[in-house]
């Protein structure tokens, strides 16, 4: 069960209990983000605690941390999902004489053949999650 913050001070105290020292500004943003159900974009120089904030909030609230590490060359298949082509081919070969194509087609494009990646995992999670998208500035922008 996800912990709900009662006040900005409760956020500060909670973060302190997991060894993250937050000022009123950071605690206020975390409090409001949770109350409003909105994401937080944290930017700043390396080593200022951006990643640790996400880890600490996840730890404090009991949410699962899902991390998408961005890098040059990251594309949607690495961020969202991919199809498990090997498993799909094995299924087609195993049932090439027994099922109609429409049955096989519907089967090979089911969740069983899906390789979830961080974004899909986060948006489809039944449990509370903190999605950390780290180093977003390293992703190439397609034009």
C-alpha positions as CSV (number, residue, x, y, z in Angstrom):
1,X,0.0,0.0,0.0
2,X,1.4,3.4,-1.0
3,X,2.0,5.8,1.9
4,X,0.2,9.2,1.6
5,X,1.8,12.3,2.8
6,X,-0.2,14.5,5.2
7,X,2.0,17.6,4.9
8,X,5.2,19.1,3.4
9,X,6.8,18.5,6.8
10,X,5.8,14.9,6.7
11,X,7.6,14.6,3.4
12,X,10.7,16.2,4.9
13,X,10.6,13.9,7.9
14,X,9.9,10.8,5.8
15,X,12.7,11.6,3.3
16,X,15.1,12.2,6.2
17,X,14.2,8.8,7.6
18,X,15.5,7.2,4.4
19,X,18.6,9.4,4.5
20,X,17.6,12.1,2.0
21,X,17.8,15.6,3.2
22,X,15.2,17.7,1.4
23,X,14.5,21.4,1.8
24,X,11.0,22.8,1.9
25,X,11.0,23.4,-1.9
26,X,11.7,19.8,-2.8
27,X,9.4,18.5,0.0
28,X,6.7,20.8,-1.3
29,X,7.0,19.5,-4.9
30,X,6.9,15.9,-3.8
31,X,3.9,16.6,-1.6
32,X,2.0,18.4,-4.4
33,X,3.0,15.8,-7.0
34,X,1.5,13.0,-4.9
35,X,-1.7,14.9,-4.1
36,X,-2.3,16.0,-7.7
37,X,-1.1,12.7,-9.2
38,X,1.4,14.5,-11.4
39,X,5.0,13.7,-12.4
40,X,8.1,15.6,-11.2
41,X,10.8,16.8,-13.6
42,X,14.0,17.3,-11.7
43,X,17.0,18.8,-13.5
44,X,20.3,20.0,-12.3
45,X,24.1,19.2,-12.4
46,X,25.5,15.8,-11.9
47,X,25.7,14.6,-8.3
48,X,22.9,16.8,-6.8
49,X,20.6,14.0,-5.8
50,X,18.1,13.8,-8.6
51,X,18.3,10.0,-8.9
52,X,18.4,9.6,-5.2
53,X,15.3,11.6,-4.8
54,X,13.3,9.1,-7.0
55,X,14.8,6.2,-5.1
56,X,14.1,7.7,-1.7
57,X,10.5,8.6,-2.6
58,X,9.9,5.0,-3.9
59,X,11.5,3.6,-0.7
60,X,9.5,5.9,1.6
61,X,6.1,5.3,-0.1
62,X,6.5,1.6,-0.6
63,X,6.3,2.0,-4.4
64,X,8.4,0.0,-6.8
65,X,11.1,1.9,-8.6
66,X,11.2,1.4,-12.4
67,X,14.2,2.9,-14.1
68,X,14.6,3.9,-17.7
69,X,18.3,4.7,-18.3
70,X,18.5,7.0,-21.4
71,X,21.4,6.8,-23.8
72,X,22.3,7.7,-27.3
73,X,20.5,5.3,-29.6
74,X,17.6,4.5,-27.3
75,X,14.5,3.9,-29.3
76,X,10.9,3.1,-28.6
77,X,11.4,-0.6,-28.6
78,X,13.9,-0.3,-25.8
79,X,11.7,2.1,-23.8
80,X,8.2,0.7,-24.4
81,X,8.1,-3.0,-25.6
82,X,9.3,-5.5,-28.1
83,X,7.8,-8.6,-29.5
84,X,9.5,-11.9,-28.6
85,X,10.1,-12.9,-32.2
86,X,11.8,-16.2,-31.4
87,X,8.9,-17.3,-29.3
88,X,6.4,-16.2,-31.9
89,X,8.3,-18.3,-34.6
90,X,8.3,-21.3,-32.3
91,X,4.6,-21.0,-31.8
92,X,3.9,-20.7,-35.5
93,X,6.1,-23.7,-36.2
94,X,4.5,-25.8,-33.4
95,X,1.0,-25.1,-34.7
96,X,1.4,-24.9,-38.4
97,X,-0.9,-27.8,-39.1
98,X,-3.3,-27.7,-36.1
99,X,-4.8,-24.2,-35.9
100,X,-6.2,-21.7,-38.4
101,X,-4.0,-18.7,-39.2
102,X,-6.4,-16.3,-37.5
103,X,-6.2,-18.3,-34.2
104,X,-2.4,-18.4,-34.4
105,X,-2.2,-14.7,-35.4
106,X,-4.4,-13.7,-32.4
107,X,-2.2,-15.8,-30.1
108,X,1.2,-14.6,-31.2
109,X,0.2,-11.0,-30.7
110,X,-1.0,-11.6,-27.1
111,X,0.7,-10.5,-23.9
112,X,2.5,-13.8,-23.6
113,X,4.7,-12.8,-26.5
114,X,5.4,-9.3,-25.3
115,X,8.7,-8.2,-23.8
116,X,7.8,-5.3,-21.6
117,X,10.2,-2.4,-21.2
118,X,10.2,0.3,-18.5
119,X,7.5,2.7,-19.9
120,X,5.0,-0.1,-20.5
121,X,5.8,-1.7,-17.2
122,X,5.2,1.5,-15.4
123,X,1.9,2.4,-17.0
124,X,0.5,-1.1,-16.8
125,X,1.6,-1.8,-13.2
126,X,-1.2,-2.6,-10.8
127,X,1.0,-1.7,-7.8
128,X,2.3,1.9,-7.1
129,X,5.5,2.7,-9.0
130,X,8.0,5.5,-9.3
131,X,9.2,5.8,-12.9
132,X,12.7,7.2,-13.0
133,X,13.7,8.4,-16.5
134,X,17.4,9.1,-16.0
135,X,19.7,11.1,-18.3
136,X,16.9,12.1,-20.6
137,X,19.2,14.7,-22.3
138,X,21.3,11.9,-23.8
139,X,18.5,10.7,-26.1
140,X,18.8,11.7,-29.7
141,X,16.0,13.9,-31.0
142,X,14.6,12.6,-34.3
143,X,13.9,15.2,-36.9
